[in-house]
Amino acid sequence: MLLADVVATSRAVAATRSRLAKRTALADLLRGTPPEDLEVVVTYLAGELRQRRTGLGWASLRDLPPPAEEPSLTVAETDATFAAMAGLSGPGSQTARAETAHDLFARATADEQRFLAGLVSGDVRQGALDSVVLDAVAEAADVPAAAVRRAAMLQGASAPVAVAALTGGAEALAAVMLEPGRAVRPMLASSAPDVAAALDKVGPALPASVDTKLDGIRIQVHRVGDDVRVYTRSLDDITERVPQIAETVRGLAADPLVLDGEALIVEHDGRPAPFQDIASLGATHPRDTAPDLRSGEDVHVLSPVFFDVLHADGDDLLDRPLRERLEVLERIAPGLGVPRLQTADAEEAQEFFAEAVSSGYEGVVVKSLDSPYDAGRRGAAWVKVKPRHTLDLVVLAVEWGSGRRKGWLSNIHLGARDPNGGFVMLGKTFKGMTDEMLAWQTERFLELEESRDGHVVHVRPEQVVEIAFDGVQRSPRYPGGVALRFARVLRYRDDKTPDEADTIDTVRALG
């Protein structure tokens, strides 16, 4: 199959906001994809390369060769070329990788070059996430979408499930089972503004499990005999970096075993260490970073805390209600469970939430006791509640958007007021923006434009914006030494002047 066919479909998907239209376009392509190309095509459609690391980065994409006039690249040879680059190491590998990348991009058309650059940078903005691709696989294979999603959960990857569905149908999907030792996609939580709303969401008047929400590394631990593997939220294997967790699970009274939980550092006073103290050593996902266990001369202990069990002693527990899974968890891992409260009383749950926050935790996760383990989706069975922080900041610059946001000023640079004069940058965000907001801010910031640097428009620091965020963390990337976690736009504050914006001292005090 030609790469151009995949690129054309990606462009068609990016051009529509309709999830149904996206799914249909993807399904049409998958029906015509040869079986030997399916894994690569599905991976590319989800905006990823099959190779986790190729050695290429933005610097490699700055000076691309002139594009080819006509498409000639196939999906198979494109994948093989990236695999070859990923396999290069040792002296001369950087030069060889650059030459290989140059030859690949020289054979690509302009559209293909943009698509490949997006795959390399993880910036294919086509609005087709993995969930849409899985729905398209179900449509193309004429099988239930739930069966595809469950198989992808158990397989831990979409591409092999697409091959199974499109070549073997429902029978092949049913054959995919939980296999201790192979990571599965973790169950996720939706959000609610407060504890009462979360209880209503999981089931009013029904007892729920109110779990303390930990701010650590999400881990999934598999044990088969003496072999213990520790995986992150993105299914990276970090076993060698956390030997103490492996040793703890190796000593539990269950085999085989699959546990879901978090790893965190507990300070000497019993409070959890900030997430940024755990996240270090440069992993590929900010919530999956490996821990730096040393601070000065002290050695911090990375402790596992578990909140669910998926398999124990040969029994798959995925479809059992949470109340039964918690009974198993307490039996096989006593003392390692997350602090929790089972209640249907909103006032009692609110008190538990307040105590968790005051103890240094992120908040709570309210869970239906009747729910199975439904991985990879944010449903109403698990609902997280965190205290919302807000700041009034000033926009310092804006970046032109790409993909669906092309033609709009999108990513805003956020600054806190310096009491001594000027503003201190805290980071960037494009989260929380509606189309109406994008249109408005494009016009507004062009009026405030002072200069341009490539795709960045620097503006007069006059526009105040209200930002919600989950926390403050230390960051050497920005002048103030801190950055906001998960910043998103709530609204623009035309009623406030830059002199009324929050100061960098206020931000630092939240860290």
C-alpha positions as CSV (number, residue, x, y, z in Angstrom):
1,M,0.0,0.0,0.0
2,L,1.2,3.5,-0.8
3,L,1.9,5.9,2.1
4,A,0.0,8.5,0.0
5,D,-3.3,6.6,0.7
6,V,-2.8,6.8,4.4
7,V,-1.8,10.5,4.2
8,A,-4.9,11.3,2.1
9,T,-7.1,9.6,4.6
10,S,-5.4,11.5,7.5
11,R,-6.1,14.8,5.7
12,A,-9.7,13.9,5.1
13,V,-10.1,13.0,8.8
14,A,-8.5,16.3,9.9
15,A,-10.8,18.2,7.6
16,T,-14.0,17.1,9.5
17,R,-15.2,17.6,13.0
18,S,-17.7,14.8,12.7
19,R,-16.6,11.6,14.7
20,L,-18.9,9.6,12.4
21,A,-17.2,11.0,9.3
22,K,-13.8,10.3,10.7
23,R,-14.7,6.7,11.5
24,T,-16.1,6.1,8.1
25,A,-13.0,7.5,6.3
26,L,-10.7,5.4,8.4
27,A,-12.9,2.3,8.0
28,D,-12.9,2.7,4.2
29,L,-9.1,2.8,4.2
30,L,-8.8,-0.3,6.5
31,R,-11.1,-2.4,4.3
32,G,-8.6,-1.9,1.4
33,T,-5.4,-2.4,3.4
34,P,-3.5,-5.6,2.7
35,P,-3.2,-7.8,5.9
36,E,0.6,-7.4,5.9
37,D,0.3,-3.6,6.1
38,L,-2.5,-3.4,8.7
39,E,-0.3,-3.1,11.8
40,V,1.7,-0.2,10.3
41,V,-1.4,1.6,8.9
42,V,-3.3,1.4,12.1
43,T,-0.4,2.7,14.1
44,Y,0.1,5.6,11.6
45,L,-3.6,6.4,11.6
46,A,-3.4,6.8,15.4
47,G,-0.6,9.3,14.9
48,E,2.3,7.2,16.0
49,L,5.4,5.3,14.7
50,R,5.8,1.7,15.6
51,Q,9.3,2.5,16.8
52,R,9.3,4.1,20.2
53,R,12.6,5.9,19.6
54,T,14.1,6.7,16.2
55,G,16.8,9.1,17.3
56,L,15.1,11.8,15.2
57,G,13.9,15.1,16.6
58,W,12.8,18.5,15.6
59,A,16.3,19.5,14.7
60,S,16.4,16.7,12.1
61,L,13.3,18.1,10.5
62,R,14.4,21.8,10.1
63,D,16.1,21.4,6.7
64,L,14.1,18.9,4.7
65,P,15.0,18.2,1.1
66,P,12.7,19.3,-1.7
67,P,9.7,17.1,-1.8
68,A,9.0,14.6,-4.6
69,E,6.5,15.4,-7.3
70,E,4.8,12.1,-7.3
71,P,4.1,9.6,-4.5
72,S,6.2,6.4,-4.5
73,L,6.8,5.4,-0.9
74,T,5.0,2.3,0.4
75,V,3.9,1.8,3.9
76,A,6.2,-1.2,4.4
77,E,9.4,0.5,3.2
78,T,8.6,3.6,5.3
79,D,8.2,1.5,8.4
80,A,11.4,-0.5,7.5
81,T,13.3,2.8,7.1
82,F,12.3,4.0,10.5
83,A,13.2,0.6,12.0
84,A,16.6,0.9,10.4
85,M,17.1,4.3,11.9
86,A,16.0,3.1,15.3
87,G,18.5,0.3,15.2
88,L,21.5,2.5,14.5
89,S,24.0,3.0,17.4
90,G,27.6,3.6,18.1
91,P,30.1,5.9,16.3
92,G,28.8,7.3,13.0
93,S,25.2,6.4,13.8
94,Q,24.1,10.1,14.0
95,T,25.4,10.8,10.5
96,A,24.0,7.5,9.1
97,R,20.6,8.3,10.7
98,A,20.6,11.8,9.2
99,E,21.4,10.5,5.7
100,T,18.7,7.8,6.0
101,A,16.2,10.4,7.0
102,H,17.2,12.7,4.2
103,D,16.7,9.9,1.6
104,L,13.3,9.0,3.1
105,F,12.0,12.6,3.0
106,A,13.5,13.2,-0.4
107,R,11.2,10.5,-1.8
108,A,8.1,11.9,0.0
109,T,5.7,14.4,-1.5
110,A,5.0,17.6,0.4
111,D,1.9,16.2,2.1
112,E,3.9,13.0,3.0
113,Q,6.7,15.1,4.4
114,R,4.3,16.9,6.7
115,F,2.7,13.7,7.8
116,L,6.0,11.9,8.5
117,A,7.3,15.0,10.4
118,G,4.1,14.8,12.5
119,L,4.7,11.1,13.2
120,V,8.3,11.8,14.3
121,S,7.3,14.7,16.5
122,G,4.1,13.1,17.8
123,D,2.1,16.0,16.3
124,V,-0.2,14.5,13.8
125,R,-3.2,16.7,14.5
126,Q,-6.0,14.9,12.6
127,G,-8.5,14.6,15.4
128,A,-8.4,10.8,15.2
129,L,-7.3,9.4,18.5
130,D,-6.9,5.7,19.2
131,S,-10.5,5.3,20.3
132,V,-11.7,6.6,16.9
133,V,-9.4,4.2,15.1
134,L,-10.7,1.3,17.2
135,D,-14.3,2.2,16.3
136,A,-13.2,2.3,12.6
137,V,-11.7,-1.2,13.0
138,A,-15.0,-2.4,14.3
139,E,-16.9,-0.9,11.4
140,A,-14.5,-2.2,8.8
141,A,-14.5,-5.7,10.3
142,D,-18.2,-5.7,11.1
143,V,-17.7,-6.7,14.7
144,P,-19.0,-5.0,17.9
145,A,-16.9,-2.0,19.0
146,A,-17.0,-3.2,22.6
147,A,-15.3,-6.4,21.5
148,V,-12.5,-4.5,19.7
149,R,-12.0,-2.2,22.7
150,R,-11.8,-5.0,25.2
151,A,-9.3,-6.9,23.0
152,A,-7.2,-3.8,22.7
153,M,-7.3,-3.4,26.5
154,L,-6.1,-6.9,27.0
155,Q,-3.6,-6.9,24.3
156,G,-2.2,-3.5,25.4
157,A,-2.1,-2.3,21.8
158,S,-4.4,-1.5,18.9
159,A,-2.5,-2.7,15.9
160,P,-2.4,-6.4,16.5
161,V,-6.1,-6.3,17.5
162,A,-6.9,-4.6,14.2
163,V,-5.2,-7.5,12.4
164,A,-7.1,-10.0,14.5
165,A,-10.5,-8.3,13.8
166,L,-10.0,-7.7,10.1
167,T,-8.6,-11.2,9.4
168,G,-10.3,-13.4,12.0
169,G,-13.5,-11.4,13.0
170,A,-15.3,-11.8,16.3
171,E,-13.8,-15.2,17.0
172,A,-10.3,-13.9,16.9
173,L,-11.1,-11.1,19.2
174,A,-12.7,-13.4,21.7
175,A,-9.5,-15.4,21.8
176,V,-7.6,-12.4,23.2
177,M,-7.4,-12.9,27.0
178,L,-5.7,-11.3,30.0
179,E,-2.2,-12.7,30.1
180,P,-0.2,-12.1,33.3
181,G,3.1,-10.7,32.3
182,R,1.6,-8.7,29.4
183,A,0.5,-5.1,30.2
184,V,-3.1,-4.2,29.7
185,R,-4.5,-0.7,29.2
186,P,-5.4,0.9,32.5
187,M,-8.9,2.0,33.5
188,L,-9.2,5.8,33.6
189,A,-11.3,8.2,35.6
190,S,-13.6,11.0,34.4
191,S,-13.9,14.3,36.4
192,A,-16.4,16.0,38.6
193,P,-16.3,19.5,40.1
194,D,-17.0,18.3,43.7
195,V,-17.5,15.1,45.7
196,A,-21.3,15.4,45.7
197,A,-21.4,15.5,41.9
198,A,-19.0,12.5,41.7
199,L,-21.3,10.5,44.0
200,D,-24.3,11.3,41.8
201,K,-22.3,10.3,38.7
202,V,-21.4,6.8,40.0
203,G,-24.9,6.2,41.4
204,P,-26.9,8.3,43.8
205,A,-27.8,6.7,47.1
206,L,-25.5,3.8,46.5
207,P,-22.4,3.2,48.6
208,A,-19.2,4.1,46.7
209,S,-15.5,3.6,47.3
210,V,-13.9,7.0,47.9
211,D,-10.2,6.4,47.2
212,T,-7.4,8.9,48.1
213,K,-6.0,10.2,44.8
214,L,-2.2,9.7,44.8
215,D,0.1,11.9,42.8
216,G,2.7,9.4,41.9
217,I,3.7,7.1,38.9
218,R,0.8,4.9,37.8
219,I,2.0,1.4,37.9
220,Q,0.7,-2.0,36.8
221,V,2.6,-4.9,38.3
222,H,2.5,-8.4,36.9
223,R,3.9,-11.5,38.7
224,V,4.4,-14.9,37.2
225,G,6.4,-17.0,39.6
226,D,9.6,-15.1,40.5
227,D,9.3,-13.0,37.4
228,V,7.8,-9.6,38.3
229,R,7.3,-6.8,35.7
230,V,6.4,-3.2,36.5
231,Y,4.7,-1.2,33.7
232,T,3.7,2.5,33.6
233,R,0.5,4.1,32.4
234,S,1.8,4.1,28.8
235,L,2.9,0.4,29.2
236,D,6.6,1.1,29.4
237,D,8.5,-1.5,31.3
238,I,10.4,0.2,34.2
239,T,11.1,-3.0,36.3
240,E,14.9,-2.5,36.3
241,R,14.4,1.1,37.7
242,V,12.2,0.1,40.6
243,P,13.6,-3.2,42.1
244,Q,12.1,-2.5,45.5
245,I,8.6,-2.6,44.1
246,A,9.3,-5.9,42.3
247,E,10.7,-7.3,45.5
248,T,7.6,-6.3,47.4
249,V,5.2,-8.0,45.0
250,R,7.4,-11.0,44.7
251,G,6.7,-11.6,48.4
252,L,2.9,-11.4,48.2
253,A,0.8,-14.5,48.7
254,A,-0.7,-14.8,45.2
255,D,0.8,-16.1,41.9
256,P,0.1,-15.3,39.1
257,L,-0.9,-11.7,40.0
258,V,-1.8,-8.4,38.3
259,L,-2.1,-5.3,40.4
260,D,-3.0,-1.7,39.6
261,G,-1.7,1.2,41.7
262,E,0.8,4.0,42.0
263,A,4.4,4.4,43.2
264,L,5.2,7.4,45.3
265,I,7.8,8.7,47.7
266,V,6.7,9.2,51.3
267,E,8.7,11.9,53.1
268,H,10.0,11.4,56.7
269,D,6.9,13.3,58.1
270,G,4.6,10.8,56.3
271,R,3.4,13.2,53.6
272,P,3.8,12.3,49.9
273,A,6.6,14.0,48.1
274,P,5.6,16.3,45.2
275,F,5.3,14.6,41.9
276,Q,8.2,16.4,40.3
277,D,10.5,14.9,43.0
278,I,9.5,11.4,41.7
279,A,9.4,12.2,38.0
280,S,13.0,12.3,36.7
281,L,15.5,10.5,34.5
282,G,13.7,11.6,31.3
283,A,11.0,9.0,30.5
284,T,8.8,9.6,27.5
285,H,5.6,10.6,29.3
286,P,5.4,13.2,32.1
287,R,3.4,10.8,34.3
288,D,5.5,7.8,33.5
289,T,9.0,9.1,34.4
290,A,11.3,6.9,36.3
291,P,12.1,7.9,39.9
292,D,15.3,9.5,41.1
293,L,15.6,7.8,44.4
294,R,18.4,10.0,45.8
295,S,18.2,13.5,47.2
296,G,21.6,14.6,48.6
297,E,22.8,11.9,50.9
298,D,19.3,10.6,51.7
299,V,17.8,7.7,50.0
300,H,14.0,8.0,49.5
301,V,11.9,4.9,49.4
302,L,9.6,4.5,46.5
303,S,6.6,2.8,47.9
304,P,3.8,0.9,45.9
305,V,0.2,1.6,46.9
306,F,-2.4,-0.5,45.1
307,F,-6.1,0.3,44.5
308,D,-7.2,-2.6,42.3
309,V,-6.4,-6.2,41.3
310,L,-7.1,-7.6,37.9
311,H,-5.9,-11.2,38.3
312,A,-5.0,-13.4,41.3
313,D,-4.1,-17.1,41.6
314,G,-5.3,-18.0,38.1
315,D,-8.6,-16.1,38.4
316,D,-9.3,-13.2,36.0
317,L,-11.1,-10.5,38.0
318,L,-11.8,-7.9,35.3
319,D,-15.5,-8.6,35.1
320,R,-16.0,-9.0,38.8
321,P,-17.6,-5.9,40.6
322,L,-15.1,-3.6,42.4
323,R,-16.3,-4.7,45.9
324,E,-15.2,-8.3,45.2
325,R,-11.9,-7.1,43.7
326,L,-11.2,-5.0,46.8
327,E,-11.8,-8.0,49.0
328,V,-9.2,-10.0,47.1
329,L,-6.8,-7.0,47.2
330,E,-7.1,-6.8,51.0
331,R,-6.5,-10.5,51.3
332,I,-3.4,-10.8,49.1
333,A,-1.8,-7.3,49.7
334,P,-2.7,-6.3,53.3
335,G,-1.3,-2.9,54.2
336,L,-0.6,-2.0,50.6
337,G,-4.0,-0.7,49.7
338,V,-4.8,3.0,49.1
339,P,-6.6,4.8,52.0
340,R,-10.3,4.6,51.1
341,L,-13.8,5.2,52.5
342,Q,-17.0,3.3,51.5
343,T,-20.0,5.6,51.9
344,A,-23.1,7.0,50.2
345,D,-23.1,10.1,52.4
346,A,-21.9,13.2,50.6
347,E,-20.9,15.0,53.8
348,E,-18.9,12.1,55.0
349,A,-17.2,11.8,51.6
350,Q,-16.4,15.6,51.6
351,E,-14.7,15.3,55.0
352,F,-12.6,12.5,53.6
353,F,-11.7,14.6,50.6
354,A,-10.7,17.6,52.7
355,E,-8.5,15.4,54.9
356,A,-6.8,13.9,51.9
357,V,-6.0,17.3,50.4
358,S,-4.8,18.6,53.7
359,S,-2.5,15.6,54.0
360,G,-0.8,16.5,50.7
361,Y,-2.7,14.3,48.3
362,E,-4.3,15.3,45.0
363,G,-7.9,14.7,46.0
364,V,-10.1,11.5,45.7
365,V,-11.4,9.1,43.1
366,V,-15.0,8.1,43.7
367,K,-15.7,4.6,42.3
368,S,-18.8,2.5,41.8
369,L,-18.6,-0.7,43.9
370,D,-20.6,-2.5,41.2
371,S,-18.3,-1.6,38.3
372,P,-16.0,-4.0,36.4
373,Y,-12.5,-3.0,35.3
374,D,-13.2,-1.2,32.1
375,A,-9.8,-0.2,30.7
376,G,-8.9,2.5,28.3
377,R,-12.1,4.5,28.7
378,R,-13.2,7.4,30.9
379,G,-16.6,6.4,32.0
380,A,-18.9,7.2,35.0
381,A,-17.6,4.2,37.1
382,W,-14.5,6.1,38.3
383,V,-14.7,9.9,38.9
384,K,-11.8,12.0,40.2
385,V,-12.3,15.1,42.3
386,K,-9.5,17.6,42.8
387,P,-9.4,21.1,44.3
388,R,-9.3,23.5,41.4
389,H,-6.7,26.2,41.5
390,T,-7.1,29.4,39.3
391,L,-4.8,32.3,38.5
392,D,-5.2,35.5,36.6
393,L,-2.2,35.7,34.2
394,V,-1.1,37.8,31.3
395,V,-0.6,36.5,27.7
396,L,2.9,37.3,26.6
397,A,2.9,35.5,23.1
398,V,0.8,33.2,21.0
399,E,1.7,30.5,18.5
400,W,-0.1,29.8,15.2
401,G,-2.0,26.6,15.4
402,S,-1.7,23.6,13.1
403,G,-4.0,20.8,11.9
404,R,-7.6,21.8,12.6
405,R,-6.4,25.0,14.3
406,K,-4.4,26.1,11.3
407,G,-5.0,29.8,10.6
408,W,-5.8,30.6,14.3
409,L,-3.6,31.8,17.0
410,S,-3.7,29.0,19.5
411,N,-1.1,28.1,22.1
412,I,-0.7,31.0,24.5
413,H,2.4,31.9,26.6
414,L,1.4,32.6,30.2
415,G,3.1,35.2,32.4
416,A,2.8,36.1,36.1
417,R,3.3,39.6,37.3
418,D,6.8,40.4,38.7
419,P,6.3,42.8,41.7
420,N,9.6,44.4,40.6
421,G,8.3,45.1,37.1
422,G,7.5,43.0,34.0
423,F,6.2,39.5,33.7
424,V,7.6,36.0,34.3
425,M,6.7,33.2,31.9
426,L,5.1,30.1,33.5
427,G,4.5,27.9,30.4
428,K,2.0,27.5,27.6
429,T,-1.4,26.1,27.0
430,F,-4.0,25.6,24.2
431,K,-6.4,23.6,26.5
432,G,-10.0,24.7,27.1
433,M,-10.3,26.8,24.0
434,T,-13.6,26.7,22.0
435,D,-13.7,27.7,18.3
436,E,-15.3,30.9,19.2
437,M,-12.5,31.7,21.7
438,L,-9.9,30.8,19.0
439,A,-11.5,33.2,16.5
440,W,-11.7,36.0,19.1
441,Q,-8.2,35.6,20.4
442,T,-6.7,35.5,16.9
443,E,-8.2,38.9,16.2
444,R,-7.3,40.2,19.6
445,F,-3.7,39.2,19.7
446,L,-3.0,40.4,16.2
447,E,-4.1,43.8,17.5
448,L,-1.6,43.5,20.3
449,E,1.2,42.1,18.1
450,E,4.7,43.6,18.7
451,S,6.9,41.2,16.8
452,R,7.2,37.7,15.3
453,D,9.7,34.9,15.7
454,G,8.7,32.1,13.2
455,H,5.3,30.8,14.3
456,V,5.4,32.8,17.5
457,V,3.6,36.1,17.7
458,H,4.9,38.3,20.6
459,V,2.2,40.6,22.0
460,R,1.9,43.6,24.3
461,P,1.3,42.2,27.8
462,E,-2.2,43.6,28.2
463,Q,-4.7,40.7,28.0
464,V,-5.5,39.0,31.3
465,V,-6.7,35.3,31.1
466,E,-8.1,33.2,33.9
467,I,-6.3,29.8,34.0
468,A,-7.3,26.7,35.9
469,F,-4.5,24.2,36.8
470,D,-3.9,21.2,38.9
471,G,-0.7,22.3,40.7
472,V,2.6,24.0,40.6
473,Q,5.9,22.2,40.0
474,R,9.5,23.2,39.8
475,S,10.8,23.7,36.3
476,P,14.2,24.8,35.1
477,R,12.7,25.5,31.6
478,Y,11.1,28.8,32.7
479,P,12.6,31.9,34.2
480,G,10.5,31.8,37.4
481,G,11.7,28.2,38.1
482,V,8.1,26.9,38.3
483,A,5.4,25.8,35.8
484,L,1.7,25.0,36.0
485,R,0.5,21.5,35.7
486,F,-2.3,20.8,33.2
487,A,-3.1,24.5,32.7
488,R,-6.3,25.3,30.8
489,V,-8.2,28.4,29.8
490,L,-11.3,29.3,31.7
491,R,-12.1,32.7,30.3
492,Y,-10.5,36.0,29.3
493,R,-10.8,38.7,31.9
494,D,-11.5,42.0,30.1
495,D,-12.5,43.4,33.4
496,K,-9.0,43.1,34.8
497,T,-5.8,45.0,33.9
498,P,-2.3,43.5,33.9
499,D,-1.6,45.3,37.2
500,E,-4.3,43.1,38.8
501,A,-2.7,39.8,37.6
502,D,-1.4,37.4,40.1
503,T,2.3,37.7,41.0
504,I,5.1,35.2,40.6
505,D,5.3,35.1,44.4
506,T,1.7,34.0,44.6
507,V,2.4,31.2,42.1
508,R,5.6,30.0,44.0
509,A,3.7,29.9,47.2
510,L,1.4,27.3,45.7
511,G,4.3,25.0,44.9
